[in-house]
C-alpha cells in the first residue's frame, strides 16, 4: 500500500502566499468592481531590459540552426556565465572565487529549499523569526522539525528578530547547545533589515567554533546602496570555510518568470560524516545536481550573462533604483501616518508595525482599499503585529495605493 510522508501532515494548512491568493480571489469575487493593487508577493512588474532581451533572442536564434543548436547543457551552468558571475559579483568586489564554485540554477527558492537534502536528519537548525517560509517548510518535509506547537516547530531553534535588535539576530541568542545549520538572509526578507560586517563576522566566528554551516541568502543584494553594508558573506574573513551563498536574477534583473539564479559553494567548505571523515560540500552538491537537475536553458543563461555587460549593469541599476524609489515613497507614507517602519532603503520591502493582529490588518486593508500586502504572522510569531509591503509594482500603481491608504487609514492611533 502506498503511504504518505507523514511529515507533510505537520505543515500548516497552506503555503503563505497561497493563502493570500485565495483571500484575494474571494475578495475579487465579492467585489468584482474593485481595482486590486498588489503590494504583497515579491514579483517584479517591469519588463526585461533591452540588453537582456537582445541576448535572449540571440540564444533562441542559435537554437534554430543545426550549427549552433545546443541540447543538454552542463548541470552546473555554462562556463561563459559562471565566469562572469565570479568576476563581476565577487572578484571585482574583493572576494576570492573560482568560477567552478558557482552553480547556476532555476531559482534561489529551489536551491535554499533543496540544499537541506545534503544533511543528516537530526541536525540542529537555527532560523530567524520572522523567516522566509521555505527555510522552515522544507525542513518540515524532511522530518527535522518536530510538531507545530503554539506557532513554532519544537525541533527548530528560532532567532528572534525584533525592533530591539534591529531585526538582526546574533549568536548570543543561542543556548549552550551548539546549532549545526544557520539560515541567514540579508537584505532580509521579510523585514528589509541589513546586517553589518561586524554582525556577520560574529556568525562566521560562531560557525568556525562549532563546525556549523551558514546558508546565506543574498537574493536582494542588488538593492544595497550603503557602501558600508556587505554584499556577500564572503567579504568576512573565514567565511569560505563555513558558508554557502545563494543569489538570484529574479529581483536583480526581473527574471521571476524567466528563472535563473546561482549558488556559491567554496571548495574548502566541508561537512562531517558519522565516521569522523570530512566530505566536500561542493562535491556533494555537484552530485545532487547532476542527479536531479538538467540545467537552466541556454537562452536564459545567455540573457543572464548579458546582465554583466556594461549596458546590462547600467540597466539593472536603473531597474533597482525604480523599485527603491517606490519603497521610499511607501515608507515615507507609512511613517507620516504614524506607523513605525523599517526597510525600504537598501531593500525592496517595508516592514510596518501595525499594532494590530496582522491578518486582521491585512483583511481590513484589502476590504477598505483593495490593496494586497503580506501579514507578518505568516513569517513567524515575531511577525505578529506587522505587515510586509512590497515595492514591486509600477509607479502609478504605488502612488494610487498610497493615496488610498492615506484616505482610508489616516493617522495611526496608538
Secondary structure per residue as TSV (DSSP state, phi and psi in degrees):
chain	resnum	aa	ss	phi	psi
A	1	X	-	360.0	128.0
A	2	X	-	-69.2	135.7
A	3	X	-	-127.4	152.9
A	4	X	-	-77.2	150.4
A	5	X	-	-72.6	107.1
A	6	X	G	-61.2	-19.2
A	7	X	G	-64.3	-26.8
A	8	X	G	-64.9	-24.7
A	9	X	G	-69.5	-18.6
A	10	X	G	-82.9	-15.8
A	11	X	S	-64.8	148.7
A	12	X	-	-69.6	166.9
A	13	X	S	-48.7	-37.8
A	14	X	S	-160.9	164.4
A	15	X	-	-61.7	140.7
A	16	X	H	-46.8	-50.6
A	17	X	H	-75.0	-20.2
A	18	X	H	-69.8	-39.2
A	19	X	H	-63.0	-44.2
A	20	X	H	-61.5	-44.8
A	21	X	H	-58.8	-41.3
A	22	X	H	-65.0	-41.6
A	23	X	H	-62.7	-41.0
A	24	X	H	-67.5	-40.9
A	25	X	H	-60.2	-43.8
A	26	X	H	-64.1	-40.0
A	27	X	H	-64.1	-43.0
A	28	X	H	-64.8	-36.8
A	29	X	H	-64.2	-40.8
A	30	X	H	-84.4	-14.2
A	31	X	T	-133.3	66.8
A	32	X	T	-60.7	-21.9
A	33	X	T	-83.8	-10.8
A	34	X	-	-72.8	140.5
A	35	X	-	-98.3	109.2
A	36	X	-	-89.5	134.9
A	37	X	E	-116.0	123.1
A	38	X	E	-97.6	112.6
A	39	X	-	-125.5	36.3
A	40	X	S	-105.4	-86.8
A	41	X	S	-62.9	146.0
A	42	X	-	-83.6	60.8
A	43	X	-	-104.1	133.0
A	44	X	-	-72.2	161.3
A	45	X	-	-126.7	-15.8
A	46	X	S	-82.7	147.7
A	47	X	-	-67.1	156.8
A	48	X	-	-58.9	145.5
A	49	X	-	-73.2	160.2
A	50	X	H	-56.4	-42.8
A	51	X	H	-64.5	-41.1
A	52	X	H	-65.1	-44.6
A	53	X	H	-63.4	-40.6
A	54	X	H	-60.2	-44.8
A	55	X	H	-66.6	-37.1
A	56	X	H	-59.7	-48.4
A	57	X	H	-61.1	-40.6
A	58	X	H	-61.1	-41.6
A	59	X	H	-63.8	-42.0
A	60	X	H	-64.5	-43.3
A	61	X	H	-60.8	-37.7
A	62	X	H	-61.8	-34.1
A	63	X	H	-72.9	-11.7
A	64	X	T	-87.8	-3.7
A	65	X	S	-122.8	135.6
A	66	X	T	-56.8	-37.5
A	67	X	T	-65.8	-28.1
A	68	X	T	-117.2	4.1
A	69	X	-	-64.9	145.4
A	70	X	-	-130.7	137.5
A	71	X	-	-99.1	-123.4
A	72	X	S	-58.6	132.3
A	73	X	-	-101.7	177.8
A	74	X	-	-65.3	135.5
A	75	X	T	-60.6	-26.2
A	76	X	T	-83.7	-10.8
A	77	X	-	109.8	153.0
A	78	X	-	-68.6	144.4
A	79	X	H	-59.2	-35.6
A	80	X	H	-62.1	-31.2
A	81	X	H	-84.0	-43.5
A	82	X	H	-60.4	-38.2
A	83	X	H	-67.6	-39.6
A	84	X	H	-67.3	-42.0
A	85	X	I	-58.5	-50.3
A	86	X	I	-59.5	-43.5
A	87	X	I	-70.4	-53.2
A	88	X	I	-77.7	-45.1
A	89	X	I	-80.9	-20.7
A	90	X	I	-128.5	-59.8
A	91	X	G	-61.5	-44.9
A	92	X	G	-65.2	-18.6
A	93	X	G	-96.7	7.1
A	94	X	T	92.9	9.2
A	95	X	-	-101.9	141.7
A	96	X	-	-81.2	130.0
A	97	X	-	-158.4	136.7
A	98	X	-	-96.9	132.2
A	99	X	G	-53.1	-28.3
A	100	X	G	-68.1	-13.0
A	101	X	G	-85.5	-1.3
A	102	X	E	-99.9	127.5
A	103	X	E	-117.1	113.1
A	104	X	E	-79.1	138.2
A	105	X	E	-141.2	-176.5
A	106	X	S	-98.8	13.5
A	107	X	-	162.1	140.8
A	108	X	H	-67.7	-30.7
A	109	X	H	-59.7	-45.7
A	110	X	H	-61.9	-47.0
A	111	X	H	-67.0	-46.1
A	112	X	H	-63.9	-33.0
A	113	X	H	-74.7	-38.9
A	114	X	H	-80.4	-23.0
A	115	X	G	-63.7	-29.9
A	116	X	G	-64.9	-13.5
A	117	X	G	-60.6	-22.8
A	118	X	G	-78.1	-9.6
A	119	X	S	-111.9	157.4
A	120	X	-	-62.0	151.9
A	121	X	T	-71.1	-15.1
A	122	X	T	-107.8	16.9
A	123	X	-	-69.9	155.9
A	124	X	-	-93.0	127.3
A	125	X	E	-117.7	132.4
A	126	X	E	-110.3	129.1
A	127	X	E	-128.0	146.8
A	128	X	E	-66.7	158.8
A	129	X	E	-137.9	112.1
A	130	X	S	-70.8	158.7
A	131	X	-	-143.1	149.8
A	132	X	-	-64.0	120.9
A	133	X	H	-57.8	-27.1
A	134	X	H	-61.1	-36.6
A	135	X	H	-58.5	-42.6
A	136	X	H	-77.0	-52.0
A	137	X	H	-63.0	-35.5
A	138	X	H	-69.6	-30.3
A	139	X	H	-76.9	-29.1
A	140	X	H	-61.5	-48.1
A	141	X	H	-59.1	-32.2
A	142	X	T	-83.2	-7.2
A	143	X	T	86.5	23.3
A	144	X	-	-97.2	-3.4
A	145	X	S	-111.0	-10.2
A	146	X	-	72.1	-163.0
A	147	X	-	-86.0	159.6
A	148	X	E	-91.5	114.3
A	149	X	E	-132.2	122.2
A	150	X	T	52.2	45.3
A	151	X	T	87.2	1.8
A	152	X	E	-142.8	155.5
A	153	X	E	-87.3	132.6
A	154	X	T	-64.0	-27.5
A	155	X	T	-89.8	-0.7
A	156	X	E	-101.9	153.4
A	157	X	E	-103.8	122.2
A	158	X	E	-100.2	130.6
A	159	X	E	-100.5	101.2
A	160	X	E	-68.6	126.8
A	161	X	-	-115.4	105.9
A	162	X	-	-128.4	174.5
A	163	X	G	-58.2	-34.2
A	164	X	G	-64.8	-33.2
A	165	X	G	-108.9	21.7
A	166	X	T	61.3	24.7
A	167	X	T	63.2	27.5
A	168	X	-	-124.3	103.9
A	169	X	-	-72.0	159.9
A	170	X	-	-131.6	160.2
A	171	X	G	-61.0	-21.2
A	172	X	G	-62.7	-18.3
A	173	X	G	-76.0	-14.7
A	174	X	S	-82.7	150.6
A	175	X	-	-80.7	-169.1
A	176	X	S	-75.4	-14.0
A	177	X	S	-86.5	117.3
A	178	X	-	-64.5	148.1
A	179	X	-	-95.0	160.7
A	180	X	S	-105.0	-33.6
A	181	X	E	-130.9	130.9
A	182	X	E	-126.0	122.6
A	183	X	E	-95.0	125.9
A	184	X	E	-130.6	145.4
A	185	X	E	-140.3	114.5
A	186	X	S	-146.9	135.5
A	187	X	S	-52.5	140.4
A	188	X	-	-80.3	140.1
A	189	X	T	-111.0	113.8
A	190	X	T	-106.3	-8.6
A	191	X	T	-80.6	-16.3
A	192	X	-	76.5	3.3
A	193	X	-	-72.0	155.5
A	194	X	-	-123.6	152.9
A	195	X	-	-108.2	145.4
A	196	X	-	-82.1	168.0
A	197	X	H	-61.5	-37.5
A	198	X	H	-65.1	-39.2
A	199	X	H	-68.9	-39.8
A	200	X	H	-70.3	-35.1
A	201	X	H	-61.9	-34.6
A	202	X	H	-63.6	-37.4
A	203	X	H	-71.4	-39.1
A	204	X	H	-62.7	-43.4
A	205	X	H	-61.1	-42.5
A	206	X	H	-61.4	-47.0
A	207	X	H	-62.3	-38.6
A	208	X	H	-64.2	-43.6
A	209	X	H	-64.9	-38.6
A	210	X	H	-107.5	9.4
A	211	X	T	54.3	43.7
A	212	X	-	-97.2	171.6
A	213	X	E	-125.0	136.0
A	214	X	E	-101.4	126.4
A	215	X	E	-100.8	107.5
A	216	X	E	-104.3	111.3
A	217	X	E	-92.6	112.8
A	218	X	-	-119.1	41.5
A	219	X	T	-63.8	-21.2
A	220	X	T	-109.9	23.5
A	221	X	G	-59.8	-31.1
A	222	X	G	-62.6	-17.6
A	223	X	G	-93.2	-2.0
A	224	X	-	-71.9	127.4
A	225	X	-	-116.5	-24.8
A	226	X	-	-76.6	116.5
A	227	X	T	-64.8	-16.3
A	228	X	T	-80.0	-15.7
A	229	X	S	-84.6	128.1
A	230	X	-	-66.1	138.8
A	231	X	S	-91.7	-17.5
A	232	X	-	-143.6	147.1
A	233	X	G	-63.8	-23.9
A	234	X	G	-78.6	-0.1
A	235	X	G	-73.9	-14.9
A	236	X	S	-91.3	124.5
A	237	X	T	-54.3	134.0
A	238	X	T	90.3	-10.5
A	239	X	G	-66.1	-28.7
A	240	X	G	-62.6	-21.3
A	241	X	G	-83.6	-19.7
A	242	X	T	-135.8	13.8
A	243	X	E	-142.3	151.1
A	244	X	E	-123.3	142.9
A	245	X	E	-123.5	136.7
A	246	X	E	-111.9	133.3
A	247	X	E	-134.7	162.5
A	248	X	E	-140.0	147.2
A	249	X	H	-88.9	-3.2
A	250	X	H	-60.2	-55.5
A	251	X	H	-89.2	-29.0
A	252	X	H	-62.2	-43.7
A	253	X	H	-134.0	13.7
A	254	X	S	78.4	30.4
A	255	X	-	-92.3	24.0
A	256	X	T	-58.9	-35.6
A	257	X	T	-95.2	-9.6
A	258	X	T	-93.5	-34.5
A	259	X	-	72.6	97.1
A	260	X	-	-158.8	138.2
A	261	X	E	-158.1	-176.6
A	262	X	E	-158.8	157.0
A	263	X	E	-124.2	136.4
A	264	X	E	-107.6	123.4
A	265	X	E	-127.4	104.7
A	266	X	-	-60.6	143.2
A	267	X	T	-67.7	-23.6
A	268	X	T	-83.2	-3.5
A	269	X	-	-78.8	121.6
A	270	X	E	-128.2	157.6
A	271	X	E	-129.2	163.3
A	272	X	E	-100.2	150.6
A	273	X	-	-106.1	172.9
A	274	X	T	-63.0	-27.0
A	275	X	T	-85.5	6.3
A	276	X	S	84.5	-5.8
A	277	X	-	-74.9	148.8
A	278	X	E	-101.6	149.8
A	279	X	E	-127.7	142.2
A	280	X	E	-71.3	120.8
A	281	X	H	-66.2	-35.7
A	282	X	H	-58.8	-45.2
A	283	X	H	-68.6	-38.2
A	284	X	H	-64.6	-44.9
A	285	X	H	-67.0	-37.2
A	286	X	H	-60.6	-40.9
A	287	X	H	-65.1	-41.5
A	288	X	H	-62.2	-47.5
A	289	X	H	-65.0	-41.3
A	290	X	H	-68.7	-20.9
A	291	X	H	-86.5	-40.0
A	292	X	H	-113.4	-0.9
A	293	X	-	-138.6	136.2
A	294	X	-	-105.8	11.9
A	295	X	-	91.7	161.9
A	296	X	-	-84.3	143.7
A	297	X	-	-59.7	150.3
A	298	X	H	-58.5	-47.9
A	299	X	H	-60.0	-36.2
A	300	X	H	-66.3	-41.4
A	301	X	H	-68.0	-35.3
A	302	X	H	-60.4	-43.9
A	303	X	H	-64.9	-40.6
A	304	X	H	-64.7	-39.3
A	305	X	H	-63.5	-32.1
A	306	X	H	-65.5	-22.3
A	307	X	T	-58.5	-29.1
A	308	X	T	-90.6	0.0
A	309	X	S	-73.6	161.0
A	310	X	H	-54.4	-44.5
A	311	X	H	-66.6	-39.6
A	312	X	H	-62.4	-43.1
A	313	X	H	-62.5	-39.6
A	314	X	H	-64.6	-42.6
A	315	X	H	-68.6	-40.7
A	316	X	H	-72.7	-26.8
A	317	X	H	-65.7	-44.8
A	318	X	H	-62.5	-37.7
A	319	X	H	-64.8	-47.7
A	320	X	H	-69.0	-32.6
A	321	X	H	-59.7	-39.9
A	322	X	H	-61.1	-49.4
A	323	X	H	-68.1	-34.9
A	324	X	H	-66.1	-33.0
A	325	X	H	-67.4	-39.3
A	326	X	H	-56.3	-45.9
A	327	X	H	-61.9	-41.5
A	328	X	H	-61.2	-43.8
A	329	X	H	-64.5	-40.4
A	330	X	H	-64.2	-48.5
A	331	X	H	-64.0	-39.8
A	332	X	H	-60.7	-44.5
A	333	X	H	-63.7	-47.1
A	334	X	H	-65.3	-36.6
A	335	X	H	-66.4	-43.3
A	336	X	H	-60.7	-31.0
A	337	X	T	-83.8	0.1
A	338	X	T	97.5	10.5
A	339	X	-	-96.6	130.3
A	340	X	-	-72.3	130.7
A	341	X	E	-137.8	154.2
A	342	X	E	-135.0	170.7
A	343	X	E	79.6	-175.0
A	344	X	S	85.0	-4.3
A	345	X	S	-108.8	-46.2
A	346	X	S	-115.8	23.8
A	347	X	S	-155.4	151.7
A	348	X	S	-85.8	3.5
A	349	X	E	-113.1	143.7
A	350	X	E	-118.0	123.8
A	351	X	E	-102.1	111.3
A	352	X	E	-110.9	124.3
A	353	X	E	-82.0	115.3
A	354	X	-	-93.3	-24.2
A	355	X	S	74.7	9.3
A	356	X	S	-135.0	168.0
A	357	X	-	-54.1	129.1
A	358	X	H	-69.8	-37.5
A	359	X	H	-69.7	-35.7
A	360	X	H	-64.5	-41.4
A	361	X	H	-66.6	-41.7
A	362	X	H	-57.0	-49.3
A	363	X	H	-62.7	-42.2
A	364	X	H	-64.9	-42.1
A	365	X	H	-65.1	-40.9
A	366	X	H	-63.8	-45.2
A	367	X	H	-66.2	-41.8
A	368	X	H	-81.1	-32.4
A	369	X	H	-124.3	-15.7
A	370	X	-	74.4	18.7
A	371	X	E	-102.0	132.9
A	372	X	E	-99.8	125.4
A	373	X	-	-121.6	-163.0
A	374	X	E	-127.8	122.5
A	375	X	E	-68.3	132.5
A	376	X	G	-61.4	-30.0
A	377	X	G	-62.1	-22.3
A	378	X	G	-68.7	-13.3
A	379	X	G	-102.6	0.1
A	380	X	-	136.0	169.6
A	381	X	G	-64.0	-31.7
A	382	X	G	-73.2	-8.4
A	383	X	G	-88.3	-7.1
A	384	X	T	-61.4	135.2
A	385	X	T	89.1	6.7
A	386	X	E	-128.9	161.4
A	387	X	E	-130.5	154.0
A	388	X	E	-106.7	129.4
A	389	X	E	-111.7	130.2
A	390	X	E	-94.6	142.6
A	391	X	-	-90.9	4.8
A	392	X	-	-84.3	87.1
A	393	X	S	-164.1	173.9
A	394	X	-	-73.6	149.7
A	395	X	H	-57.3	-43.3
A	396	X	H	-63.4	-35.1
A	397	X	H	-68.5	-41.5
A	398	X	H	-63.1	-45.7
A	399	X	H	-63.5	-40.0
A	400	X	H	-64.5	-41.4
A	401	X	H	-60.0	-41.0
A	402	X	H	-69.3	-33.0
A	403	X	H	-63.8	-44.8
A	404	X	H	-61.6	-42.1
A	405	X	H	-62.7	-46.5
A	406	X	H	-60.7	-39.2
A	407	X	H	-74.4	-26.8
A	408	X	H	-106.9	-29.8
A	409	X	T	-90.8	-45.5
A	410	X	-	68.2	-176.8
A	411	X	S	-58.4	143.1
A	412	X	-	-76.4	117.4
A	413	X	-	-93.0	106.7
A	414	X	-	-101.0	360.0
